[in-house]
Amino acid sequence: MPDILIQNADTVLTMDDARRELPGTDILIRDGVIAEIGQNLRTTGSVQTATGCVVTPGLVNTHHHLYQTLTRAVPGGQDALLFGWLKTLYPIWARFGPEEMFVSAQIGLAELALSGCTLSSDHLYLYPNGARLDDTIAAASELGLRFHPTRGAMSIGESDGGLPPDSLVERETAILEDCIRIIDTHHDAGEGAMCRVGIAPCSPFSVSRDLMRDAALLARDKGVMLHTHLAENEEDIAYSQANFGCRPGQYAEDLGWTGPDVWHAHCVKLDGQEIDLFARSRTGVAHCPCSNCRLGSGIAPVRAMRDAGVPVGLGVDGSASNDTGNIIGEARLAMLLQRVSRGADAMSARETLEIATRGGADVLGRPDCGRIAVGKRADIAIWDTTGVESAGSWDPAALLLAGPTRVRDLYVEGRQIVAEGRIATLDLPAVVRRQNVLAQRIASAL
């Protein structure tokens, strides 16, 4: 791979250990790694001019359900709380198959890339009609994003007191066997890995305590991370107290679901003791502000989490509860919601951008990503600040206050994924057309 020189950026927001902001700066990329940062650098490779641009590390998405891009704005689920929303959508998702999983992942990941994301997790917890996690892994590989898919699962159906229909649940032995297959086939533990697999039983109300415990034991035996939903809303808390006799934090701790190899989605209703538990154990949180607003779940106590030392990243969540997948937009809303709940000085644009970059990378166990520093992976977003969104801005580094919501250029491992605002690695209009055909086919069948 030839060297790439990103030349003469107006500002580079490094998110390095010193949080440096560098004016008039060049970045040299070599073999997928940041080789040099400075001024007046030279190369025999290609040159990407960044005059008039702000450069940041690629943003990191710590929670998604990519398959849901096929079910945006579904009637009947638009105005429901979490449990009612799920009951509306489960029968629709039961009609998916391998193609639906593959194409919806292409769309979801392309949308993320256009909004500056270079590393995304995904939580796939249902596998109807022959669908497999391999389908989404193939989509990410084709597009070129760094990917952390998690092998989710549901094992308690309606007939056993769970929320999902029986047709969407799996036998727990089969779930664990497929986790092993997926890890052995796709997981790369090395620095610079493009694919790392996690284990992710869906939620306390759709799997047994035994599966949660066994999943934690398997993950630690295999050296992979754990992920699930936790404390998402008041219904979630009530379910935990009624069925387990404890709050979600205690449930997680009792089953081995705390530690630096664990991250939980949402955590809107964590109380002070649970926040302290997560801080002490270095348990991560994927904060999903848009989805939390859409489902009326509440405002997560991110300020309190950060102050206590809880690792926090951002997640767009699924497009059936968001209904977009714009990670820079998610960051802006995260900042605004903390200000709504705690005051105008509760969270700055710079702190929120840190959460969206190195914060998310750290939650996913990727200190090789999320910052622009020599030796780190060349995952870089270039934002054109010469347009109308930034016109008149006094602070070009304040992207979340006045800046574009779409990248001009995006590099992952030194490979250009977005060029001049367009996906460079696949025929996106063709994929969009196919996505709409699949969505219309499912809607017509219902």
C-alpha positions in Angstrom: 0.0 0.0 0.0 1.6 3.4 -1.0 2.0 6.1 1.6 -0.7 8.7 1.9 -0.1 12.3 3.0 -3.0 14.3 4.5 -1.6 17.8 3.9 -2.2 21.1 5.5 -5.3 20.5 7.6 -6.6 23.7 9.2 -6.9 21.9 12.5 -6.2 18.4 13.7 -8.1 17.3 16.8 -5.8 14.5 17.8 -7.6 13.1 20.9 -4.1 11.9 21.9 -3.1 11.6 25.5 -2.5 15.4 25.7 -5.6 16.2 23.6 -3.5 18.4 21.3 -5.2 20.6 18.7 -2.7 21.2 15.9 -3.0 24.0 13.3 -1.7 23.7 9.8 -0.7 20.1 10.2 0.1 17.1 7.9 -0.4 13.4 8.7 1.6 10.7 7.0 0.0 7.3 6.7 2.1 4.2 6.0 0.9 0.6 5.9 -2.4 1.4 7.7 -0.7 3.2 10.6 0.0 6.9 11.4 3.7 7.2 10.7 4.3 10.9 11.2 2.5 14.1 12.3 3.9 17.6 11.6 4.3 20.4 9.1 5.8 20.4 5.7 6.0 16.6 5.5 7.0 14.9 2.2 6.0 11.7 0.5 6.5 9.8 -2.7 2.9 8.4 -2.3 -0.4 10.1 -2.8 -1.4 13.5 -1.3 -4.8 14.4 0.1 -5.1 18.2 0.5 -7.0 19.1 3.7 -6.9 22.9 3.4 -10.2 24.3 4.9 -10.8 21.1 6.8 -10.8 19.9 10.4 -9.4 16.4 10.8 -10.4 14.1 13.6 -9.9 10.4 14.5 -12.7 8.3 13.0 -15.7 8.2 15.2 -16.6 4.9 17.0 -20.1 3.4 17.3 -20.4 1.1 20.3 -24.0 -0.2 19.8 -26.1 -0.9 16.7 -28.6 -3.4 15.3 -27.7 -3.1 11.6 -30.6 -5.4 10.5 -33.1 -2.7 11.6 -32.2 -0.4 8.7 -34.9 -2.4 6.9 -37.6 -1.4 9.4 -37.3 2.4 9.8 -40.5 4.3 10.8 -42.7 1.2 10.9 -46.3 2.1 11.6 -47.5 0.8 15.0 -44.1 1.0 16.5 -43.4 4.7 16.1 -45.1 5.8 19.3 -44.6 2.8 21.6 -42.4 2.3 24.6 -39.7 -0.4 24.5 -41.7 -3.5 25.2 -44.6 -2.6 23.0 -42.2 -1.5 20.2 -40.5 -4.9 20.3 -43.7 -6.8 20.2 -44.7 -4.8 17.0 -41.4 -5.5 15.3 -40.6 -9.1 16.3 -43.0 -10.7 13.7 -41.6 -8.5 11.0 -38.0 -9.4 11.8 -39.0 -13.1 11.7 -39.4 -12.7 7.9 -35.7 -11.8 7.4 -33.1 -14.1 5.9 -29.4 -13.9 4.8 -29.9 -11.3 2.1 -31.9 -9.0 4.4 -29.1 -9.2 7.0 -26.4 -8.6 4.4 -28.0 -5.7 2.6 -29.2 -3.9 5.7 -25.7 -4.1 7.2 -24.3 -2.6 4.0 -26.7 0.3 4.3 -26.2 0.8 8.0 -22.5 0.8 7.8 -22.4 3.1 4.7 -24.6 5.5 6.6 -22.2 5.4 9.5 -19.2 5.9 7.3 -20.7 9.0 5.7 -21.1 10.5 9.2 -17.5 9.9 10.1 -17.5 6.4 11.7 -14.5 4.1 11.1 -15.2 1.4 13.8 -18.6 0.0 14.6 -19.9 -2.7 16.8 -23.2 -4.6 15.9 -25.5 -6.6 18.1 -27.3 -9.2 16.1 -29.5 -11.4 18.3 -32.0 -13.1 16.0 -31.3 -15.5 13.1 -34.4 -16.4 11.2 -34.5 -18.4 8.0 -30.9 -19.3 7.8 -29.4 -15.9 8.6 -26.0 -15.9 10.4 -23.6 -13.4 11.9 -21.3 -14.2 8.9 -23.8 -12.2 6.7 -23.0 -8.9 8.4 -19.3 -9.7 8.7 -19.2 -10.1 4.9 -21.0 -6.7 4.4 -18.5 -4.9 6.7 -15.5 -6.5 4.9 -16.8 -5.4 1.5 -17.3 -1.8 2.6 -14.0 -1.7 4.5 -15.1 -0.5 8.0 -13.5 -1.9 11.1 -16.1 -4.2 12.7 -16.9 -5.6 16.1 -19.9 -7.9 15.5 -21.4 -9.6 18.5 -23.2 -12.9 18.5 -26.4 -12.1 20.2 -29.2 -14.5 21.2 -32.6 -14.9 22.6 -33.6 -18.1 24.4 -36.8 -17.4 26.4 -39.9 -17.1 24.3 -43.4 -16.0 25.1 -44.4 -19.5 26.2 -41.7 -19.4 28.9 -42.6 -15.9 30.1 -40.2 -14.0 27.8 -40.9 -11.2 25.5 -39.9 -12.5 22.0 -42.1 -15.0 20.1 -41.1 -18.6 20.3 -40.1 -18.7 16.6 -37.2 -16.3 17.2 -35.6 -18.0 20.2 -32.8 -20.6 20.0 -31.7 -23.5 22.2 -29.0 -22.4 24.6 -26.6 -25.2 23.7 -26.9 -24.2 20.0 -26.2 -20.6 20.9 -23.0 -21.4 22.7 -21.8 -23.7 19.9 -22.3 -21.1 17.3 -20.5 -18.5 19.5 -17.5 -20.8 19.4 -17.8 -21.3 15.7 -18.0 -17.5 15.0 -15.0 -16.7 17.3 -12.9 -19.5 15.9 -13.7 -18.4 12.3 -13.7 -14.6 12.5 -12.1 -13.2 15.7 -8.8 -11.4 15.3 -7.2 -10.4 18.7 -4.2 -8.7 17.1 -3.5 -5.0 17.0 -5.0 -3.4 14.0 -7.7 -6.1 13.7 -10.4 -5.4 11.2 -12.8 -7.9 12.9 -13.3 -8.8 16.5 -16.2 -10.9 17.7 -18.1 -10.5 21.0 -20.7 -12.6 22.8 -24.0 -10.8 23.5 -27.1 -12.4 24.9 -29.8 -9.9 24.0 -31.2 -8.8 27.4 -32.2 -10.0 30.9 -35.8 -10.4 29.6 -35.0 -12.6 26.6 -32.4 -15.1 28.0 -31.9 -17.2 31.1 -29.6 -16.5 34.0 -27.8 -19.7 33.0 -27.1 -18.5 29.5 -25.8 -15.1 30.8 -23.4 -17.0 33.2 -22.3 -19.5 30.6 -21.7 -16.7 28.0 -19.5 -14.9 30.5 -17.4 -18.0 31.2 -17.1 -18.8 27.4 -16.1 -15.2 26.6 -13.3 -15.2 29.2 -12.1 -18.6 28.0 -11.9 -17.3 24.5 -10.6 -13.9 25.3 -13.5 -11.9 23.8 -15.7 -9.2 25.1 -19.3 -9.3 26.4 -22.2 -7.1 25.5 -25.9 -6.8 26.3 -28.7 -4.3 27.0 -29.1 -3.1 30.6 -31.3 -0.7 32.6 -32.8 0.8 29.5 -36.0 2.1 30.9 -38.4 1.8 33.9 -40.0 -1.4 32.4 -36.5 -2.9 32.3 -36.0 -2.1 36.0 -39.4 -3.4 37.0 -38.8 -6.7 35.1 -35.4 -7.2 36.9 -36.9 -6.5 40.3 -39.9 -8.7 39.7 -38.1 -11.7 38.1 -34.6 -11.6 39.8 -35.3 -9.7 43.0 -32.6 -7.1 42.3 -31.7 -4.1 40.2 -29.9 -4.7 36.9 -26.5 -3.7 38.3 -26.6 -6.5 40.9 -27.9 -8.9 38.3 -24.9 -8.1 36.1 -22.4 -8.4 38.9 -23.8 -11.7 40.2 -23.5 -13.3 36.8 -20.0 -12.1 35.9 -21.1 -9.3 33.7 -18.9 -6.5 35.0 -15.3 -5.7 34.1 -13.2 -4.0 31.4 -14.2 -6.8 29.0 -17.9 -5.9 29.3 -20.0 -3.0 27.9 -23.7 -2.5 28.4 -26.0 -0.6 26.1 -28.2 2.3 27.3 -27.9 2.2 31.1 -30.4 5.1 31.2 -31.7 4.1 34.7 -28.5 3.2 36.5 -28.6 4.5 40.1 -25.6 5.9 42.1 -24.5 2.5 43.4 -24.6 1.0 40.0 -22.5 3.8 38.6 -20.0 3.3 41.3 -19.9 -0.4 40.5 -19.3 0.2 36.9 -16.6 2.8 37.7 -14.7 0.4 40.1 -14.9 -2.5 37.7 -14.2 -0.4 34.5 -17.4 -1.7 33.0 -18.3 0.2 29.8 -21.5 1.9 28.7 -22.8 2.5 25.1 -24.8 5.7 25.4 -27.6 5.9 22.7 -29.3 9.3 23.1 -31.4 9.3 20.0 -33.0 5.9 20.6 -33.5 6.7 24.3 -35.4 9.9 23.2 -37.4 8.0 20.5 -38.6 5.3 22.9 -39.2 7.7 25.8 -36.7 5.9 27.9 -35.1 9.0 29.5 -31.8 10.8 29.6 -28.8 8.6 30.7 -26.7 10.0 33.5 -23.6 10.4 31.4 -22.2 13.4 33.3 -22.4 11.3 36.5 -20.9 8.3 34.8 -18.0 10.3 33.4 -17.3 12.0 36.7 -17.2 8.7 38.4 -14.8 7.2 35.8 -17.2 4.9 33.9 -15.9 4.3 30.4 -18.5 5.7 28.0 -18.9 5.6 24.2 -21.7 6.5 21.8 -24.1 4.2 20.0 -26.6 5.0 17.3 -28.7 1.9 18.2 -30.9 0.3 15.6 -32.6 2.3 12.9 -36.0 1.0 14.0 -35.6 3.0 17.2 -33.5 5.9 16.0 -34.4 6.0 12.8 -31.1 7.2 11.4 -27.5 6.1 11.9 -25.6 9.4 11.9 -22.9 9.1 14.6 -21.8 12.8 14.5 -25.5 13.7 15.0 -25.6 11.3 17.9 -22.7 13.1 19.5 -24.4 16.5 19.2 -27.6 15.1 20.8 -25.6 13.5 23.6 -24.0 16.9 24.4 -27.4 18.8 24.3 -29.2 16.3 26.5 -26.6 16.5 29.2 -27.1 20.3 29.1 -30.9 19.9 29.2 -30.6 17.8 32.3 -27.6 19.4 34.1 -27.1 22.9 32.7 -25.3 24.6 29.8 -21.9 23.9 31.3 -22.6 20.1 31.8 -20.8 18.9 28.7 -18.6 20.7 26.1 -18.4 20.0 22.4 -14.8 18.8 22.8 -15.6 16.4 25.6 -18.4 14.9 23.6 -16.2 14.5 20.6 -13.7 12.7 22.8 -16.5 10.3 23.9 -17.3 9.7 20.3 -13.7 8.9 19.3 -11.2 7.6 21.9 -14.0 7.0 24.5 -15.8 4.6 22.2 -12.5 2.9 21.1 -11.6 2.4 24.8 -15.0 0.9 25.6 -14.4 -1.6 22.8 -10.9 -2.4 24.0 -9.2 -0.7 21.1 -6.6 1.7 22.4 -5.0 1.4 18.9 -7.9 3.4 17.5 -9.8 6.6 18.3 -6.8 9.0 18.4 -4.4 10.5 16.0 -1.0 9.7 17.2 2.1 8.1 15.8 1.8 4.3 15.8 -2.0 4.3 16.0 -4.2 3.0 13.3 -4.9 5.3 10.4 -8.7 5.7 10.9 -9.2 9.4 10.0 -12.1 11.6 9.2 -11.7 14.8 7.2 -14.5 17.4 7.7 -14.8 20.3 5.2 -15.5 23.4 7.2 -15.7 25.8 4.2 -19.5 25.2 3.7 -22.6 26.8 4.9 -22.8 24.8 8.1 -19.6 26.3 9.5 -19.9 29.8 7.9 -19.2 32.4 10.6 -18.0 29.9 13.1 -15.3 31.3 15.4 -14.1 27.9 16.5 -13.5 25.5 13.6 -12.7 22.8 16.2 -16.3 22.9 17.6 -17.8 20.6 15.0 -20.7 19.6 17.2 -21.8 23.3 17.5 -21.3 24.5 14.0 -20.1 22.0 11.4 -20.9 19.5 8.7 -22.7 16.3 9.6 -21.1 14.4 6.6 -17.5 13.8 6.1 -15.6 14.8 3.0 -13.1 11.9 3.2 -12.8 8.9 5.5 -9.8 6.5 5.9 -9.9 3.2 7.6 -6.5 1.4 8.1 -5.2 3.9 5.5 -7.8 2.8 2.9 -10.1 5.5 1.6 -13.8 4.6 2.3 -15.4 8.0 1.6 -14.0 10.2 -1.1 -15.5 13.7 -1.7 -18.6 12.8 0.3 -19.3 9.5 -1.5 -18.8 5.9 -0.6 -15.8 4.7 -2.6 -15.9 1.0 -1.9 -19.4 -0.1 -3.2 -22.2 1.0 -5.5 -24.3 2.7 -2.8 -27.2 3.7 -5.1 -27.6 0.1 -6.2 -27.6 -1.1 -2.6 -30.2 1.5 -1.7 -32.4 0.3 -4.5 -32.1 -3.3 -3.3 -32.8 -2.3 0.3 -36.0 -0.6 -0.7 -37.1 -3.7 -2.7 -36.5 -5.9 0.3 -38.4 -3.6 2.6 -41.4 -3.3 0.3 -41.5 -7.1 -0.2 -41.7 -7.6 3.6 -44.3 -4.9 4.0 -46.4 -6.4 1.2 -46.3 -9.8 2.7 -47.7 -8.5 6.0 
